[in-house]
Amino acid sequence: MYYTFSPDNLIDISRPARTDIYKIAKKSGDLKRGQVLGLVTSTPSGEGEKATVGTLKPCVSTSEDGSQVPFAVLAEDLAEDTANDMPASVFIEGTFNSKQLIFGGSDTAATHKAAAKNANLYFTDFVEQE
């Protein structure tokens, strides 16, 4: 598979960024490049289907399974799979334009900015490139 680079002002290209492949939890919905993701580290009790420990899902501050803490930023659009966890390319380190990031729930970059630094994800408002 070949990718064509199209600048979209998500990443500060003057600073290094690292990518890796992680599985995205099934039933996470259609996700867009720039979605901030959290790592599922536990399966709290309660009703409903739980995401698999070790998968990523949209970061929402009200989650209680570990995914409330930013871990990565989705590097590519991903269509929902309701039956399987899906592998996807994610940024695990870098500086990102907070105006281009997508958060779950009513969260914003300000909600997660401090915690994201612990994952080497830096949210900033930088001048957009043409």
Secondary structure, DSSP 8 states (H G I E B T S, - for coil): --------SSB-TTS--EEEEEEE-TT---B-TTBEEEE-----SSSS----TT-EEE--TT-SSSTTSEEEEE-S-B---SSS-EEEEEEEEEEEEGGG-B-STT--HHHHHHHHHTTTEEEE------
